[in-house]
Amino acid sequence: MRESTDVLVVGAGPAGSTAAMYAAEKGVSVTLIERRGEIGSPVRCGELVPSDEEIRGMFPSVEGIEGLFDMPRSLRVREIEGIGLNDPRGRRSLIDFTGYVTDRDRFDSHLASKAEEAGAELVTGCMFKRAAGGIAQTSAGEIAYKVLIGADGPWSRVAGSLGLPKNRSPYPAVTAQAEGDFDPYVEMFFGGIAPGAYGWIIPKDGRANVGVGFSPKFASGPVGGYFDAFAERHGFKLATKVSGKHVPSEGMASRVASEDGMIVGDAAGQVIPVNGGGIPLALIGGRACGEIAADRVLRGRPLSDYQAECERIFRKPLDVAAGNKRLADALAFRSDFSTALCMRLLGARRMGRMIRCGRLFP
Ligand SMILES: Cc1cc2nc3c(=O)[nH]c(=O)nc-3n(C[C@H](O)[C@H](O)[C@H](O)COP(=O)(O)OP(=O)(O)OC[C@H]3O[C@@H](n4cnc5c(N)ncnc54)[C@H](O)[C@@H]3O)c2cc1C
């Protein structure tokens, strides 16, 4: 690892690799450090990526979506044609939704390679510990930086070092791959099987990504127990180990930029509170903070521009989604009965709006 760099990015998930690539493309030196030895592995994600149209609908202020989400065809493992919403009584409503399912390990590796091709130095097996006064301490030694980017996931250490807020109550979620043939619909299961969140079946090629997330305040045991019950109910034949992580659940942090650093992706709470989707936001936020970091090094651009850009793109949709989530917590997620009743009253059209960060009652 270099002894000094213009931009130090911590975490080679989608947010960090995207930030590193856009910063390096502008010609500044970039070091991207990742604590895992192998990028993207093990997979801890449902692997669903919404289509450009869906992303544009959710975040209408984003520009240049086509270039940002232009992935090789080989990373589109399965096209999705809709989402089945299953209530605790077994009633299913189908809503239109387009997107594709990827292999997250290959997806993340692809993004990290693009960052390297743009000129970023990638250091794997390197853990960020803390930073102060333009020097970061890592497991591979010290490195001096001009701008620090925290793309280090829901429990961001960088946020702490920069004096920025951390996620308060992320939800645990676990996932595995199940063998079998599945229809081209994402299935979401609500109720006691996944209290305060949902279980999912996301079809892939000859298998599916299956998983469960929950809200700790509604649950009465570890997430692994809920996953086992979900797997048993559906008779899944698992092809991989169950692996988990936490998902930010409250919307974007109030502050995402300090004097010499920024946080992005899960580290900044850039996740849709009603469904836990964060891949598109990681790419959108990653591009913004990568470009602004380089501009800061090259011509002194203030990092407060990143705060302004995040407010412009994310604040309203994520606040609406967080409000809908609080409403669901208060009214729907109390019991299977109330979940089924609320889903029935809302109907498929309003549920579809909810999933897309839209207002329930215009
Ligand atoms: C079970 C589950 C299912 C999900 N399903 C979906 C889905 O289907 N679609 C979707 O859009 N979103 C989904 N999400 C959310 C999505 O995975 C995240 O929003 C997305 O990964 C955020 O990207 P990121 O780069 O911000 O963070 P991450 O992908 O978490 O990357 C952070 C990286 O930082 C590294 N790191 C952490 N700390 C340090 C450190 N101290 N030093 C060095 N490196 C460090 C980590 O190893 C990791 O590689 C799911 C999440 C979970 C948990």
The ligand as a MOL file (V3000), in Angstrom:
LIG
                    3D

  0  0  0     0  0            999 V3000
M  V30 BEGIN CTAB
M  V30 COUNTS 53 58 0 0 0
M  V30 BEGIN ATOM
M  V30 1 C -29.4370 -10.0960 3.4010 0
M  V30 2 C -29.4500 -8.8370 2.5740 0
M  V30 3 C -30.1530 -8.8020 1.3730 0
M  V30 4 C -30.1240 -7.6520 0.5730 0
M  V30 5 N -30.7410 -7.6750 -0.6410 0
M  V30 6 C -30.6600 -6.5980 -1.4700 0
M  V30 7 C -31.1910 -6.6500 -2.7910 0
M  V30 8 O -31.7280 -7.6860 -3.2350 0
M  V30 9 N -31.0890 -5.5480 -3.5720 0
M  V30 10 C -30.4960 -4.3990 -3.1190 0
M  V30 11 O -30.4580 -3.4020 -3.8700 0
M  V30 12 N -29.9650 -4.3240 -1.8810 0
M  V30 13 C -30.0050 -5.4080 -1.0540 0
M  V30 14 N -29.4270 -5.3590 0.1860 0
M  V30 15 C -28.7060 -4.1390 0.5910 0
M  V30 16 C -27.3700 -4.0690 -0.1340 0
M  V30 17 O -26.6730 -5.2910 -0.0100 0
M  V30 18 C -26.5290 -2.9420 0.4360 0
M  V30 19 O -27.3120 -1.7710 0.4840 0
M  V30 20 C -25.2880 -2.7010 -0.4200 0
M  V30 21 O -24.4170 -3.8000 -0.3320 0
M  V30 22 C -24.5780 -1.4320 0.0550 0
M  V30 23 O -23.3300 -1.3380 -0.5680 0
M  V30 24 P -22.1180 -0.6480 0.2080 0
M  V30 25 O -20.9820 -0.6380 -0.7450 0
M  V30 26 O -22.5590 0.6150 0.8340 0
M  V30 27 O -21.8240 -1.6020 1.4490 0
M  V30 28 P -21.2980 -3.1770 1.4970 0
M  V30 29 O -21.7840 -3.8500 0.3040 0
M  V30 30 O -21.6820 -3.5900 2.8360 0
M  V30 31 O -19.7380 -2.9830 1.3840 0
M  V30 32 C -18.9860 -2.4950 2.4680 0
M  V30 33 C -17.5950 -3.0830 2.3570 0
M  V30 34 O -16.7720 -2.4740 3.3270 0
M  V30 35 C -15.9440 -3.4730 3.8860 0
M  V30 36 N -15.5420 -3.0020 5.2140 0
M  V30 37 C -16.3290 -2.8490 6.3030 0
M  V30 38 N -15.6120 -2.3570 7.3390 0
M  V30 39 C -14.3370 -2.2060 6.8860 0
M  V30 40 C -13.1400 -1.7390 7.4880 0
M  V30 41 N -13.1150 -1.3280 8.7720 0
M  V30 42 N -12.0050 -1.7070 6.7320 0
M  V30 43 C -12.0210 -2.1210 5.4330 0
M  V30 44 N -13.1360 -2.5730 4.8110 0
M  V30 45 C -14.2900 -2.6080 5.5270 0
M  V30 46 C -16.8330 -4.7120 3.9300 0
M  V30 47 O -16.0880 -5.9040 4.0050 0
M  V30 48 C -17.5830 -4.5860 2.6210 0
M  V30 49 O -16.9390 -5.2410 1.5520 0
M  V30 50 C -29.4360 -6.4950 1.0120 0
M  V30 51 C -28.7580 -6.5140 2.2370 0
M  V30 52 C -28.7520 -7.6910 3.0060 0
M  V30 53 C -27.9900 -7.7050 4.3050 0
M  V30 END ATOM
M  V30 BEGIN BOND
M  V30 1 1 1 2
M  V30 2 1 2 3
M  V30 3 2 2 52
M  V30 4 2 3 4
M  V30 5 1 4 5
M  V30 6 1 4 50
M  V30 7 2 5 6
M  V30 8 1 6 7
M  V30 9 1 6 13
M  V30 10 2 7 8
M  V30 11 1 7 9
M  V30 12 1 9 10
M  V30 13 2 10 11
M  V30 14 1 10 12
M  V30 15 2 12 13
M  V30 16 1 13 14
M  V30 17 1 14 15
M  V30 18 1 14 50
M  V30 19 1 15 16
M  V30 20 1 16 17
M  V30 21 1 16 18
M  V30 22 1 18 19
M  V30 23 1 18 20
M  V30 24 1 20 21
M  V30 25 1 20 22
M  V30 26 1 22 23
M  V30 27 1 23 24
M  V30 28 2 24 25
M  V30 29 1 24 26
M  V30 30 1 24 27
M  V30 31 1 27 28
M  V30 32 2 28 29
M  V30 33 1 28 30
M  V30 34 1 28 31
M  V30 35 1 31 32
M  V30 36 1 32 33
M  V30 37 1 33 34
M  V30 38 1 33 48
M  V30 39 1 34 35
M  V30 40 1 35 36
M  V30 41 1 35 46
M  V30 42 1 36 37
M  V30 43 1 36 45
M  V30 44 2 37 38
M  V30 45 1 38 39
M  V30 46 1 39 40
M  V30 47 2 39 45
M  V30 48 1 40 41
M  V30 49 2 40 42
M  V30 50 1 42 43
M  V30 51 2 43 44
M  V30 52 1 44 45
M  V30 53 1 46 47
M  V30 54 1 46 48
M  V30 55 1 48 49
M  V30 56 2 50 51
M  V30 57 1 51 52
M  V30 58 1 52 53
M  V30 END BOND
M  V30 END CTAB
M  END
